[in-house]
Amino acid sequence: MDFKIAILGGGPGGYVAAIKAAQLGAETVLVEKSEVGGVCLNEGCIPTKTLLKSAKMYQDILNSASYGIKLGNKHEISLDWPTMLKRKDTVVGQLTSGVKGLLEKNGVEVVSGYGEVLDSFTIRVDGRTIAAEHLIIATGSRPNISPIPGLENSMAEGHSVDSTGALNLPEIPGELVIVGGGVVGIEFAALFNALGSKVTVLEKFSVLGGLDQDLRQYMLRILRKKGVEIYEGAEIERFAGAEVFAQVEGARRQFQADKIIVSLGRRPNIEAVQSLGLELEGLGIRTDLRLETSIPGVYAVGDVNGKQMLAHVASAEGIVAVENILGGNAAINYDKVPAGIYSFPEVAVVGLTEEEAARRGHQLKIGTFPLAANGKALADGEAEGFVKIVADDKYGEVLGVHIIAAQATDLISEAVATLELEGTIHDLAGAIHPHPTSSEIIMEAAQATIDQAIHFFKKPVAAGQRIQA
């Protein structure tokens, strides 16, 4: 064999697996048809967050008077969209170069080109045959384009774009319709709403339907307060150029826009490995907890297995797969995976929602604490949001933590560590947090779960009761 491990796909699952394999002494080859870093680095997480930072900066400038900084005529403040896009591309380029450098320094051989798997030991790339003892499939996913009448023509004409196209629009649209109210759709809604677009979101089911219901309702109120029009239960009938026709609450509605962003989930890329005849689960490749597929020695990590389409999950799975290939016994606990929404404010969650914990038979203790009662949040002018802790009543084990806050995606890591260590609300409540910081909201919510928060008085919320945050 040429290599111990061959990895097909250089996204956050593939390149992390390659680096870890090389660090553990395995001869490793990584096959990638385009840029390393995958969708997250090149077309998703990083470019989106870079543009969101620009939008947040713009909003801060517009609101600077409330901080005692007067800039004169606000109408003279303008947006330079091409410069925003250039900054986004610069950040992506810097990170892509960094990943290439890490692969090289760790001794990973990178082969550029489209890799086609011939069997469980062999990959063909532009006429070259690569043989390896083990294969890790990390081919990622692509936007799911549903067969809605008129959508294909609308996209071909440039009226509609997917998430990748939304990152390279020639200008900020005056009116924007987003079809799909999941995480990606809502991040784009937050972005363009902050940049001044009139944004309408059409969702067939529930916007942010996977969230704990208290967080979901709170975010809907915030988005609508900021001027985002949201229609749930919207059945899309057809596209006609820059128009979307949908059934909403029993009535046929027509929505016209300068641009339409179609965000209807993602589809695993399995075409390059179809010759293997791997068992599927849904649209993705079925894997066990060790990330091994139905063929021994062949592993699948990241979006292609369809478990949780998150970059950090792909990276964790890549490490688990490598460790198992090299004789370990590692696994992923998907109940303890954090997720974030980079809206204004941010949303971050880990563990079970109140609804899921109740379905699993737990007797619950619920604690909440609002950002409006936190000194640092008030000083920052970022007092929207709250934290909610879901804990087991018998032992006090923390089952889930759910945060809406300006820094939610950073604050959630404390909760992740707590769940990983099977910590309790008593552990969180007793851990001394620095003051003044936003992190105190987690300590206060834990205290509220036990009895009562120090800096906010509220009657305890029983399981099943809705929070009026």
C-alpha positions in Angstrom: 0.0 0.0 0.0 1.1 3.6 -0.7 -0.4 5.0 2.5 -1.8 3.9 5.8 -4.7 6.3 5.5 -6.2 8.0 2.4 -8.7 10.9 3.0 -11.1 12.0 0.3 -12.1 15.6 0.9 -10.2 18.5 2.5 -12.9 20.2 4.5 -12.9 20.6 8.3 -13.4 16.8 8.7 -10.8 15.7 6.1 -7.9 18.1 6.8 -8.2 17.8 10.6 -8.2 14.0 10.2 -5.1 14.2 7.9 -3.2 16.4 10.4 -4.1 14.1 13.4 -3.2 11.0 11.4 0.2 12.4 10.5 0.8 13.5 14.0 0.2 9.9 15.2 2.8 8.6 12.7 0.5 7.4 9.9 1.5 7.9 6.2 -1.4 10.0 5.0 -2.6 11.4 1.7 -5.4 14.0 1.4 -7.3 14.3 -1.9 -9.1 17.6 -2.6 -10.6 18.8 -5.9 -10.6 22.5 -5.0 -9.4 24.5 -1.9 -8.7 22.9 1.4 -10.9 24.1 4.2 -14.1 23.0 2.5 -17.4 24.8 2.5 -17.0 26.1 6.0 -13.8 28.0 5.4 -14.4 29.0 1.8 -18.1 29.3 1.3 -19.8 29.1 4.7 -18.8 29.7 8.3 -15.9 32.1 7.9 -17.0 34.3 5.0 -20.5 34.6 6.5 -19.1 35.6 9.9 -16.7 38.1 8.3 -19.6 39.8 6.6 -21.7 39.7 9.8 -18.9 41.5 11.6 -19.0 44.3 9.0 -22.8 44.5 9.5 -22.4 44.7 13.3 -19.8 47.4 12.9 -22.2 49.4 10.7 -25.0 49.1 13.3 -22.7 50.1 16.1 -21.7 53.2 14.2 -25.4 54.1 13.5 -26.1 53.7 17.2 -22.9 55.5 18.4 -24.9 58.5 19.8 -26.2 56.3 22.6 -22.6 55.7 23.7 -21.9 59.4 23.8 -20.2 59.5 20.4 -21.8 61.9 17.9 -20.9 61.5 14.2 -23.1 64.3 12.7 -25.4 63.4 9.9 -26.1 59.7 9.9 -27.2 59.9 6.3 -23.6 60.5 5.3 -22.6 57.1 6.6 -22.5 54.7 3.7 -21.8 51.1 3.0 -19.0 49.9 0.7 -20.1 46.4 -0.2 -17.2 45.7 -2.6 -14.8 46.4 0.2 -16.7 44.1 2.6 -16.5 41.4 0.0 -12.8 42.0 -0.4 -12.2 41.8 3.3 -14.1 38.5 3.4 -11.9 37.1 0.6 -8.8 38.3 2.4 -9.7 36.5 5.6 -10.6 33.3 3.7 -7.4 33.4 1.8 -5.3 33.9 4.9 -7.0 30.9 6.6 -6.8 28.7 3.6 -3.0 29.4 3.3 -2.7 28.5 7.0 -4.4 25.2 6.5 -2.1 24.4 3.5 0.9 25.2 5.6 -0.2 23.0 8.5 -0.8 20.1 6.2 2.7 20.5 4.7 4.5 20.9 8.0 2.8 17.8 9.4 3.9 15.8 6.4 0.6 15.2 4.8 0.7 14.6 1.0 -2.0 16.7 -0.7 -3.2 15.6 -4.1 -5.2 18.1 -6.0 -8.0 16.8 -8.3 -11.3 15.0 -8.2 -10.9 11.7 -6.5 -13.0 8.7 -7.5 -13.1 5.7 -5.2 -12.6 2.4 -7.2 -12.7 0.1 -4.2 -12.2 0.3 -0.4 -8.4 0.5 -0.9 -8.1 2.6 -4.1 -8.7 6.1 -5.3 -8.1 7.4 -8.8 -7.2 11.0 -9.2 -6.6 12.4 -12.7 -5.1 9.1 -13.9 -3.1 8.5 -10.8 -4.0 5.5 -8.6 -3.6 5.9 -4.9 -3.7 2.8 -2.6 -4.2 2.9 1.2 -5.0 0.5 4.0 -7.8 2.6 5.2 -10.2 5.2 3.7 -11.8 8.2 5.3 -14.6 9.7 3.2 -15.0 13.5 3.9 -16.7 14.7 0.8 -19.0 17.1 2.5 -22.3 18.4 1.2 -23.9 20.9 -1.2 -27.0 23.1 -1.1 -30.2 21.2 -1.5 -32.1 22.6 -4.5 -35.7 21.3 -4.4 -37.6 20.6 -7.7 -39.9 23.6 -7.2 -41.4 24.8 -10.5 -39.5 27.8 -11.9 -36.6 27.6 -9.4 -34.1 26.2 -11.8 -34.8 29.0 -14.3 -34.8 31.7 -11.6 -31.3 30.5 -10.5 -30.1 30.3 -14.1 -31.2 33.9 -14.7 -29.5 35.1 -11.5 -32.7 36.1 -9.6 -32.3 33.4 -7.1 -29.0 32.2 -5.4 -28.0 29.5 -3.0 -26.0 30.2 0.2 -22.7 30.3 -1.8 -24.1 32.8 -4.3 -25.5 35.0 -1.4 -21.9 35.6 -0.3 -21.0 37.2 -3.7 -24.0 39.3 -4.6 -23.0 42.2 -6.8 -24.8 44.6 -4.4 -26.8 44.7 -1.3 -30.4 44.0 -2.3 -33.1 46.6 -1.4 -35.7 43.8 -1.0 -34.6 40.2 -0.2 -36.7 37.1 0.1 -35.2 34.1 1.9 -36.8 30.7 1.3 -36.0 28.6 4.3 -35.9 29.6 8.0 -33.2 27.3 9.3 -29.9 28.5 10.8 -28.4 29.6 7.4 -31.5 31.4 6.3 -31.8 33.3 9.6 -28.1 34.3 9.5 -28.5 35.8 6.1 -31.7 37.5 7.4 -29.8 39.0 10.2 -26.9 40.1 7.9 -28.9 41.8 5.2 -31.5 43.3 7.7 -28.5 44.9 9.5 -27.2 46.2 6.2 -30.6 47.9 5.4 -32.4 45.3 3.2 -36.1 44.7 3.6 -36.0 41.0 4.4 -38.9 38.5 4.2 -38.4 34.9 5.4 -40.7 32.1 4.0 -40.5 28.8 6.0 -42.6 25.7 5.3 -42.6 24.6 8.9 -41.3 26.5 11.9 -38.4 29.0 11.8 -35.5 27.6 13.8 -37.6 24.6 14.6 -34.8 22.7 16.4 -34.4 25.3 19.1 -35.8 25.0 22.6 -39.2 26.6 22.3 -38.5 29.5 24.7 -35.5 30.5 22.6 -37.4 30.1 19.4 -40.2 32.4 20.4 -37.8 35.0 21.8 -35.8 35.0 18.5 -38.9 35.4 16.5 -39.9 38.4 18.5 -36.4 40.0 18.1 -36.3 39.4 14.3 -39.8 40.9 13.8 -38.9 43.8 16.1 -35.9 44.5 13.8 -38.2 44.6 10.8 -37.8 41.0 9.4 -41.1 39.7 8.0 -41.5 36.1 8.8 -44.1 33.7 7.4 -44.3 30.2 8.9 -46.3 27.4 7.3 -45.5 28.9 3.9 -46.0 26.3 1.1 -43.9 27.4 -1.9 -45.8 26.9 -5.2 -43.4 28.3 -7.8 -40.8 30.8 -8.7 -41.2 33.3 -11.6 -38.0 35.3 -12.1 -37.6 37.4 -9.0 -41.0 36.4 -7.6 -42.1 33.7 -5.2 -45.6 32.4 -5.1 -46.7 30.7 -1.9 -49.7 29.5 0.1 -49.7 31.3 3.5 -52.5 30.7 6.0 -54.8 29.5 3.2 -54.2 32.4 1.0 -52.1 32.6 -2.2 -49.4 35.3 -1.7 -46.9 36.8 -4.2 -43.5 38.0 -2.9 -41.3 40.1 -5.1 -37.7 40.9 -4.4 -34.4 42.2 -5.9 -32.8 38.8 -4.9 -34.0 35.5 -3.5 -31.8 33.4 -1.3 -32.8 29.7 -1.4 -31.8 28.0 1.9 -33.4 24.5 2.0 -30.8 22.5 3.7 -27.9 20.5 2.3 -27.3 17.2 0.5 -24.4 14.9 1.2 -21.9 14.4 -1.7 -21.8 10.6 -2.2 -21.2 10.4 -6.0 -17.5 9.8 -5.7 -18.0 6.7 -3.6 -21.0 5.1 -5.2 -19.0 2.2 -6.5 -18.6 1.0 -2.9 -22.3 0.3 -2.4 -22.2 1.7 1.1 -25.3 1.5 3.3 -27.1 4.9 3.5 -29.0 6.5 6.3 -31.4 9.0 4.9 -29.3 10.8 2.2 -26.0 10.3 4.0 -23.6 7.4 4.5 -24.5 5.3 7.5 -21.8 5.1 10.2 -21.6 3.6 13.7 -20.4 5.5 16.7 -16.8 4.8 15.7 -17.5 6.5 12.3 -17.0 3.2 10.4 -19.2 2.5 7.5 -20.9 -0.8 6.4 -17.5 -1.7 4.9 -14.7 -2.5 7.5 -11.8 -0.1 7.2 -13.9 2.6 5.4 -15.0 5.6 7.5 -17.2 8.6 6.8 -17.0 11.9 8.6 -18.6 15.3 8.4 -21.6 16.3 6.3 -21.4 13.2 4.1 -22.7 11.0 7.0 -25.6 13.5 7.6 -25.5 13.2 11.4 -24.9 16.8 12.3 -23.8 19.1 9.6 -21.5 21.3 11.6 -17.8 22.1 11.0 -16.7 21.3 14.5 -18.6 18.0 14.4 -16.8 17.1 11.2 -13.4 17.9 12.9 -14.2 15.9 16.0 -15.4 12.9 13.8 -12.2 13.1 11.8 -10.1 12.7 14.9 -12.3 9.9 16.2 -12.0 8.0 12.9 -8.2 8.3 12.9 -7.9 7.2 16.5 -10.1 4.1 15.8 -8.1 3.3 12.6 -4.9 3.3 14.7 -6.3 1.0 17.4 -8.3 3.2 19.6 -11.9 3.0 20.8 -13.2 6.6 20.5 -16.8 7.7 19.9 -18.9 10.8 19.5 -21.7 11.7 22.0 -24.0 13.8 19.7 -26.1 14.9 22.7 -23.2 17.1 23.9 -22.4 18.9 20.6 -22.8 22.7 20.7 -24.4 24.7 17.9 -24.6 28.4 17.2 -26.5 30.9 15.2 -24.6 34.1 14.4 -27.5 36.5 14.4 -28.0 39.7 16.3 -27.9 38.7 19.2 -26.3 35.3 18.8 -27.9 32.0 19.8 -25.9 29.0 21.2 -27.0 25.7 22.6 -25.7 22.4 23.9 -27.5 19.4 25.2 -31.2 18.7 25.5 -34.0 21.1 25.0 -36.6 21.2 27.7 -39.0 19.4 25.4 -36.5 16.6 24.5 -35.4 16.1 28.2 -39.1 15.7 29.2 -39.7 13.2 26.4 -36.7 11.1 27.7 -38.4 10.9 31.1 -36.4 13.3 33.1 -37.9 15.2 36.0 -36.7 18.7 35.4 -35.4 21.7 37.1 -35.4 24.9 34.9 -33.5 28.1 35.6 -33.2 31.3 33.6 -31.5 34.6 33.9 -31.9 37.7 31.6 -29.1 39.7 30.1 -30.9 42.8 31.2 -29.8 42.0 34.8 -26.2 41.6 33.9 -23.8 44.6 34.5 -21.4 43.8 31.6 -24.3 43.4 29.2 -25.8 46.7 30.2 -22.4 48.4 30.0 -21.9 47.0 26.5 -25.4 48.0 25.4 -26.0 44.3 24.6 -28.8 43.5 27.0 -31.1 41.4 24.7 -31.3 37.8 25.6 -31.3 35.3 28.4 -29.8 31.9 29.4 -31.8 28.8 30.2 -30.5 25.8 32.0 -32.3 22.4 31.8 -31.2 20.1 34.6 -32.2 16.7 36.1 -34.2 17.2 39.3 -32.9 14.1 41.0 -29.2 14.5 40.7 -28.9 18.1 39.4 -27.0 17.0 36.3 -27.0 19.7 33.6 -28.8 18.3 30.6 -28.8 21.4 28.4 -27.8 25.0 28.3 -29.5 27.5 25.9 -28.2 31.1 25.4 -29.3 34.2 23.5 -26.7 36.9 24.0 -24.3 39.0 22.0 -21.4 36.6 22.9 -23.5 33.4 23.1 -21.3 31.3 20.8 -18.3 32.0 23.1 -20.2 31.7 26.3 -21.5 28.2 25.4 -18.1 26.6 25.8 -18.4 26.6 29.6 -21.6 24.7 29.3 -20.0 22.2 26.9 -17.3 21.4 29.4 -19.9 21.0 32.1 -21.9 18.5 30.1 -18.7 16.6 29.1 -17.7 16.3 32.7 -21.3 15.4 33.8 -21.3 18.5 35.9 -24.3 19.6 38.0 -26.1 22.9 38.5 -24.4 23.0 41.9 -21.0 22.9 40.2 -21.9 25.8 37.9 -23.6 27.8 40.7 -20.5 27.4 43.0 -17.9 28.2 40.4 -16.7 31.8 41.0 -17.1 33.9 37.8 -15.2 37.1 37.2 -17.1 40.3 37.6 -18.2 42.2 35.5 -18.5 39.7 32.7 -21.2 38.3 30.5 -20.2 34.8 31.7 -21.9 35.5 35.1 -25.3 34.9 33.5 -24.5 31.1 33.5 -23.7 31.1 37.2 -26.8 33.1 37.9 -29.0 30.8 35.9 -27.6 27.9 37.8 -28.4 29.6 41.0 -31.9 30.2 39.7 -32.2 26.5 38.9 -31.4 25.6 42.5 -33.3 28.3 44.2 -33.1 32.0 43.2 -30.6 34.1 41.2 -28.9 36.8 43.2 -29.3 39.7 40.9 -32.8 39.0 39.5 -35.9 38.0 41.3 -38.5 35.9 39.6 -40.9 33.2 40.7 -39.4 29.8 39.8 -40.4 28.5 36.3 -41.7 25.0 36.5 -41.1 22.5 33.7 -43.6 23.0 30.9 -44.2 26.7 31.7 -43.3 29.2 29.0 -40.8 31.9 29.8 -41.9 35.5 29.2 -38.4 36.8 28.5 
